[in-house]
Amino acid sequence: MVFSSVTFIFLFLPIVLLIYFSVRKEFRNAVLLISSIIFYAWGEPLIVLIVLCSLILNYLFGLLINYLQQKDSKLIYHKLTMVFCVLLNIGLLVYYKYTNFLVLNIREIFNSPDIFSNFKYIALPIGISFYTFHELSYVVDIYRKVAKVQKNILNLALYILFFPQLVAGPIIRYHDVCDQLTDRTVDLEGFSYGIRRFLLGLAKKVLIANTMGQVADSIFAIHANNLTAPLAWLGIISYSLQIYFDFSGYSDMAIGIARMFGFKFLENFNYPYISQSITEFWRRWHISLSNWFRDYLYIPLGGNRKGKFKTYRNLIIVFLCTGIWHGASMNFLIWGLYYGVFLILEKTKVIYFGIKFEKTVGRIYTLFVVIIGWVFFRSETLHQSKNYLYSMFGLAKTQSIFTLSYFITPKYIITLIIAIIGCMPIFRNKFLKLENRSIGITQAVVRDIFILAVTVLSILYIANMSYNPFIYFRF
């Protein structure tokens, strides 16, 4: 079930809200937990067993770690328990997400398709990367004593399974939300904010991301021999806008839904395409993932406290893991390494645009690097990435029966202009402040009329659409 489906908007969410506000407060977590299990099991009921088993294991590990701390046992027992728990979680993630990749590569390395001849393809549980990181956040926060152990397994289950962030994030660190599991309130202002945030995210997804995605998918499907430079640039620019509005739109919807139930999630995107460096880009793009890797990998490795060499080593490790986390392919590994290298170049000041009049140059440089990076992210193989880059820079001899006018329709042009404006905070600062207390009555009326208009367009689109992918579902 996706947020931009008729089933979710007109059936699932209204029913859950109605039941949630009809019961007493002590039963509301149970309502959300049951609803979340139904949401997750909607398409594949059996995969619920995987996340439930994983949840129980981490619940028991949390209790064990807390018990060892209370008994003041030797630190070595704490560490061994923690290490075993982390390895178990990572092991489950590796098994389901990377076993197919490892088997295929071993066969290629030894040029023998008969290796692992009895191997059967392992289906990837939806959202496993996200809920695994939630579980790791819980046990590590207990180990570090930055949050209290959750003795109520239903409350822990709600943290892991809460449907707005279950299958595609944002990644919520346990210490950021633990108090809200038992103490939260919903007022009219917060609820109306949640509705506005959800509807705005819905419009970003169905009106912008889907329009850009149709063009991107069509161009990436063109054979390399027929892919000219203008078409290649149009395709990757369209994809760059698709992935931003798809994922930021989903995050907006998740944050909005959570707010309707009283939860306050941290922001996940902050206009990354206006960044003046790759370092700034990763402070603005997928913020919850960046914060997770910073807190649970980069800092434990030593961060930037143990000299320049180890700082650079830690950056490479973190971004290799960032790439691999996104998917089991060489493309994602190269994509992560690619960003790690640019971050090191910026830290060493080999690349630097800090002078005031060079800020525009910094933005152009950042956009260029990011767009090139998306080629690896979008392509299915390294071979396709290479051919696509060759086409972008005119290094391939190509002829195409397609022209730009085939893809650049009036609808595309209008959507492109709106998307470019939407990548900048200008519109938000002027018209789309979602909190009522931050704007006047006239601005609020203009904002709500705008949101109503795009909502009507979104519903019309949903009623007639056949193209509605969520990119991050596969991670």
C-alpha positions in Angstrom: 0.0 0.0 0.0 1.4 3.4 -1.0 0.4 6.8 0.5 -0.6 8.1 -3.0 -3.2 5.3 -3.6 -6.9 5.6 -3.4 -7.1 2.8 -0.9 -4.8 4.6 1.5 -6.2 8.1 1.2 -9.9 7.3 1.2 -10.0 4.1 3.2 -7.1 3.2 5.4 -6.1 6.6 6.8 -9.6 7.9 7.5 -10.6 4.6 9.3 -7.4 4.6 11.4 -7.9 8.3 12.4 -11.6 7.6 13.2 -10.8 4.7 15.4 -7.8 6.4 17.0 -9.7 9.4 18.2 -12.7 7.3 19.2 -10.9 5.2 21.8 -9.4 6.2 25.2 -5.7 7.4 25.2 -4.4 4.2 26.8 -5.7 2.2 23.8 -4.4 4.5 21.1 -0.9 2.9 20.8 -2.7 -0.5 20.2 -4.8 1.0 17.5 -1.7 2.4 15.7 0.2 -0.9 16.2 -2.6 -3.1 14.7 -3.0 -0.6 11.9 0.7 -0.6 11.1 0.8 -4.4 11.0 -2.2 -4.4 8.6 -0.5 -1.7 6.5 2.8 -3.7 6.3 1.0 -7.0 5.6 -1.3 -5.5 2.9 0.6 -6.9 -0.1 2.7 -9.7 1.5 1.3 -11.0 4.8 4.2 -13.5 5.4 6.9 -10.9 5.5 5.4 -9.5 8.7 6.8 -12.6 10.5 10.4 -11.4 9.6 10.0 -8.0 11.2 8.1 -9.4 14.2 10.9 -12.0 14.9 13.5 -9.3 14.5 11.5 -7.0 16.8 11.3 -9.7 19.6 15.0 -10.4 19.4 15.9 -6.7 19.8 13.4 -6.3 22.6 15.1 -9.2 24.5 18.6 -7.8 23.7 17.5 -4.4 25.1 16.3 -6.1 28.3 19.6 -8.0 28.6 21.7 -5.0 28.1 19.7 -3.1 30.7 20.0 -6.0 33.1 23.8 -6.1 32.8 24.0 -2.4 33.4 21.8 -2.7 36.5 23.9 -5.5 37.9 27.0 -3.5 37.3 28.7 -6.4 35.6 32.0 -6.1 33.8 32.0 -3.8 30.8 33.2 -6.6 28.6 29.8 -8.3 28.9 28.0 -5.1 27.9 30.2 -4.9 24.8 30.0 -8.5 23.8 26.2 -8.4 24.1 26.0 -5.2 22.1 28.4 -6.6 19.4 26.5 -9.8 19.1 23.2 -7.9 18.7 24.6 -5.6 16.1 26.1 -8.5 14.1 22.8 -10.4 14.3 20.9 -7.4 12.9 23.4 -6.7 10.2 23.5 -10.4 9.4 19.7 -10.5 8.8 20.0 -7.4 6.6 22.9 -9.0 4.6 21.1 -12.3 4.2 17.9 -10.8 2.8 19.4 -7.8 0.9 22.8 -9.0 -0.3 22.9 -12.8 -0.6 21.6 -12.7 -4.2 24.2 -10.1 -5.1 27.0 -12.1 -3.5 26.0 -15.4 -5.2 25.8 -13.8 -8.6 29.2 -12.1 -8.2 30.9 -15.3 -7.0 29.5 -17.1 -10.1 30.9 -14.3 -12.3 34.3 -14.2 -10.6 34.8 -18.0 -11.1 32.9 -18.0 -14.4 30.9 -20.9 -13.2 27.0 -20.8 -13.2 27.0 -24.1 -11.4 28.3 -22.7 -8.1 25.5 -22.7 -5.6 23.4 -24.6 -8.2 20.6 -25.2 -5.6 20.5 -21.5 -4.6 17.0 -20.0 -4.7 16.4 -16.3 -5.1 15.7 -14.6 -1.8 12.9 -12.1 -1.9 13.7 -8.7 -0.3 11.3 -7.7 2.5 10.0 -4.2 1.9 11.6 -1.6 4.1 14.2 -3.9 5.8 16.9 -1.3 5.5 14.8 1.2 7.4 13.4 -0.9 10.2 16.8 -2.6 10.8 18.3 0.8 11.4 15.4 1.6 13.8 16.2 -1.5 15.8 19.9 -0.8 15.9 19.1 2.7 17.1 17.1 1.3 19.9 19.7 -1.2 21.2 22.6 1.2 20.8 20.7 4.0 22.6 20.0 1.6 25.5 23.7 0.6 25.6 24.8 4.2 25.6 22.2 5.1 28.3 20.8 8.0 26.2 17.4 6.4 26.4 15.7 4.1 28.9 14.9 0.5 28.1 11.4 -0.1 26.7 9.9 -2.8 28.9 6.5 -2.6 27.1 7.0 -4.6 23.9 4.0 -3.0 22.4 5.5 0.5 22.7 8.7 -0.8 21.1 6.8 -2.5 18.4 5.0 0.8 17.6 8.4 2.6 17.3 9.6 -0.1 14.8 6.4 -0.7 12.9 4.7 2.7 13.0 3.3 2.8 9.4 4.2 6.3 8.3 8.0 5.5 8.5 8.0 1.7 8.3 8.8 1.0 4.6 10.6 4.1 3.4 11.6 6.3 6.4 12.5 8.8 7.5 14.8 7.0 9.9 13.8 8.0 13.4 16.4 7.6 16.1 14.9 6.0 19.2 16.1 8.7 21.6 14.3 11.3 19.5 10.9 9.7 19.8 10.9 7.4 22.9 9.1 9.9 25.2 6.4 10.5 22.5 5.5 6.8 22.6 3.8 7.3 26.0 3.3 11.1 26.2 2.0 13.1 23.3 -0.9 15.3 22.6 -2.9 16.2 19.4 -4.3 19.7 19.2 -6.2 21.3 16.3 -3.1 23.3 15.1 -0.9 20.2 15.1 -3.6 18.1 13.3 -4.2 20.8 10.6 -0.5 21.1 10.1 -0.3 17.4 9.6 -3.0 17.5 7.0 -1.4 20.4 5.1 2.0 18.7 5.2 0.6 15.4 3.9 -1.3 17.0 1.1 1.7 19.0 0.0 3.8 15.9 0.0 1.1 14.1 -2.0 1.2 16.9 -4.7 5.0 16.7 -4.8 4.9 13.0 -5.4 2.0 12.6 -7.9 2.2 15.9 -9.8 6.0 16.5 -10.0 7.9 13.2 -9.3 5.6 11.0 -11.4 5.7 13.4 -14.4 9.5 13.7 -14.2 9.8 9.9 -13.6 7.9 9.0 -16.8 10.4 11.0 -18.9 13.4 9.7 -17.0 12.3 6.1 -17.3 11.6 6.5 -21.0 15.0 7.9 -21.7 16.9 5.4 -19.6 15.1 2.7 -21.5 16.6 3.9 -24.8 19.4 1.8 -26.1 22.9 3.4 -25.8 23.3 3.5 -29.6 20.2 5.8 -29.8 20.9 8.0 -26.8 22.1 11.4 -27.9 23.7 14.0 -25.5 20.6 16.2 -25.2 18.4 13.2 -24.5 20.8 11.9 -21.9 21.0 15.3 -20.1 17.2 15.6 -20.2 16.8 12.1 -18.7 19.2 12.6 -15.8 17.9 16.0 -15.0 14.4 14.6 -15.0 15.5 11.8 -12.7 17.3 14.2 -10.4 14.0 16.0 -9.9 12.0 12.8 -9.7 14.1 11.3 -6.9 14.0 14.5 -4.9 10.3 15.1 -5.1 9.5 11.4 -4.7 11.4 10.9 -1.5 10.9 14.4 0.0 7.2 14.1 -0.9 7.1 10.7 0.9 8.9 12.2 3.9 6.4 15.1 3.9 3.5 12.7 3.9 5.1 10.6 6.7 5.8 13.6 8.8 2.3 14.9 8.2 0.6 11.6 9.1 2.7 11.2 12.2 1.8 14.8 13.3 -1.9 13.9 13.0 -1.4 11.3 15.6 0.7 13.6 17.8 4.2 12.5 16.9 6.8 15.1 15.9 9.4 13.7 13.5 12.5 15.6 12.5 12.9 17.0 9.0 14.4 14.8 6.4 15.1 17.3 3.5 16.1 20.9 3.5 16.4 22.1 -0.1 19.5 20.1 -1.0 19.8 21.4 -4.5 20.7 24.9 -3.4 23.8 23.5 -1.6 27.2 25.2 -2.3 29.3 22.1 -1.6 28.9 18.3 -1.4 29.4 18.6 2.4 26.4 20.9 2.6 24.4 18.7 0.3 24.7 15.8 2.7 23.6 18.0 5.5 20.4 18.8 3.5 19.7 15.5 1.7 18.1 12.5 3.5 19.1 14.1 6.9 17.8 11.2 8.9 20.2 8.8 7.2 23.1 11.2 7.5 22.4 11.7 11.2 22.1 7.9 11.7 25.5 7.2 10.1 27.1 10.1 12.0 25.8 9.0 15.4 26.2 5.2 15.0 29.1 4.8 12.7 31.2 7.9 12.0 31.6 9.1 15.6 32.2 5.5 17.0 35.0 5.1 14.4 36.6 8.3 15.8 35.0 10.9 13.7 37.4 13.7 13.0 39.1 13.5 16.4 42.0 11.2 15.6 43.9 13.0 12.9 43.4 13.7 9.2 44.2 10.3 7.9 41.6 8.5 10.1 39.1 11.3 9.4 39.4 10.6 5.7 39.3 6.8 6.3 36.1 7.2 8.3 34.5 9.3 5.6 35.2 6.6 3.0 33.9 3.9 5.3 30.7 5.8 6.0 29.9 6.6 2.4 30.8 3.1 1.2 28.2 1.9 3.8 25.8 4.6 2.6 26.1 3.3 -0.9 25.8 -0.3 0.0 22.8 0.5 2.3 20.9 1.7 -0.7 21.2 -1.5 -2.6 23.1 -4.6 -3.5 25.0 -3.6 -6.7 28.4 -2.3 -7.8 26.6 0.9 -8.9 25.6 1.8 -5.3 29.1 1.0 -4.0 30.7 3.3 -6.6 28.1 5.9 -5.9 29.0 5.9 -2.2 32.7 5.9 -2.9 32.2 8.8 -5.3 30.7 11.0 -2.6 33.4 9.9 -0.1 36.1 11.1 -2.4 34.5 14.5 -3.0 34.0 15.0 0.7 37.7 14.4 1.3 38.6 16.8 -1.5 36.5 19.4 0.2 37.9 18.8 3.6 41.4 19.1 2.2 40.4 22.3 0.5 41.4 20.9 -2.9 37.8 21.9 -3.8 36.7 25.1 -2.1 34.1 27.8 -2.9 34.0 29.7 0.4 34.6 33.2 -1.0 31.4 35.2 -1.3 31.4 35.9 -5.0 32.2 32.2 -5.7 29.0 30.9 -4.0 27.3 30.6 -7.4 30.2 28.6 -8.7 29.8 26.4 -5.7 26.2 25.7 -6.4 26.9 24.9 -10.1 29.7 22.6 -9.0 27.5 20.8 -6.5 24.6 20.3 -8.9 27.0 19.0 -11.5 28.5 16.5 -9.1 25.2 15.4 -7.8 23.6 15.0 -11.2 26.6 12.8 -12.4 26.2 10.8 -9.2 22.6 10.1 -10.0 23.7 8.3 -13.2 25.2 5.6 -11.1 22.3 5.5 -8.8 19.7 5.2 -11.5 21.5 2.8 -13.9 21.0 -0.9 -13.5 24.7 -1.8 -14.2 28.1 -0.2 -14.4 28.1 -0.8 -18.1 24.9 1.2 -18.5 26.4 4.0 -16.3 29.5 4.2 -18.5 27.4 4.3 -21.7 25.1 6.9 -20.3 28.0 9.1 -19.2 29.6 8.7 -22.7 26.3 9.9 -24.2 26.0 12.8 -21.9 29.4 14.2 -22.8 29.2 13.4 -26.5 31.8 10.6 -26.4 29.5 8.0 -28.0 28.6 7.8 -31.7 24.8 7.8 -31.5 21.8 8.4 -33.7 18.3 8.6 -32.4 14.8 8.5 -33.8 13.7 10.4 -30.7 14.0 14.2 -30.5 13.7 16.4 -27.4 10.3 17.6 -28.6 9.1 14.0 -28.2 9.5 14.4 -24.4 9.3 18.1 -23.8 5.6 18.5 -23.9 3.7 21.6 -22.5 2.8 19.5 -19.4 6.5 18.7 -18.9 7.6 22.3 -19.3 5.1 23.5 -16.8 6.1 20.8 -14.3 9.8 21.4 -14.9 9.4 25.2 -14.1 7.4 24.3 -10.9 9.9 21.7 -9.9 12.9 24.1 -10.3 11.0 26.7 -8.2 10.1 24.0 -5.7 13.8 23.1 -5.2 14.3 26.6 -3.7 12.9 27.9 -0.4 11.5 31.1 -2.0 7.9 29.7 -2.4 7.9 28.3 1.2 9.2 31.6 2.7 6.5 33.6 0.9 3.4 31.5 0.7 3.8 28.0 2.2 4.6 28.4 5.9 2.5 25.5 7.2 2.3 26.7 10.8 -0.6 29.2 11.3 1.1 31.1 14.0 4.0 32.1 11.7 1.8 33.9 9.1 -1.1 36.3 8.8 -4.7 35.5 8.0 -4.3 36.6 4.3 -1.3 34.4 3.8 -3.0 31.5 5.5 -6.0 31.8 3.1 -3.8 32.0 0.0 -1.8 29.0 1.3 -4.8 26.9 2.0 -6.4 27.7 -1.4 -3.2 26.7 -3.1 -3.0 23.4 -1.1 -6.7 22.7 -1.9 -6.1 23.3 -5.6 -3.0 21.0 -5.9 -4.9 18.4 -3.8 -7.8 18.4 -6.3 -5.3 18.0 -9.2 -3.5 15.2 -7.2 -6.8 13.3 -6.7 -7.7 13.7 -10.4 -4.2 12.4 -11.3 -4.5 9.4 -8.9 -7.9 8.5 -10.2 -6.5 8.1 -13.7 -2.9 7.1 -13.2 -1.2 3.8 -14.0 2.4 5.1 -13.2 2.9 5.5 -9.5 6.3 4.1 -8.3 7.9 4.9 -4.9 11.6 4.8 -5.6 12.7 4.2 -2.0 10.4 1.2 -1.5 13.2 -1.0 -3.0 15.6 0.0 -0.3 
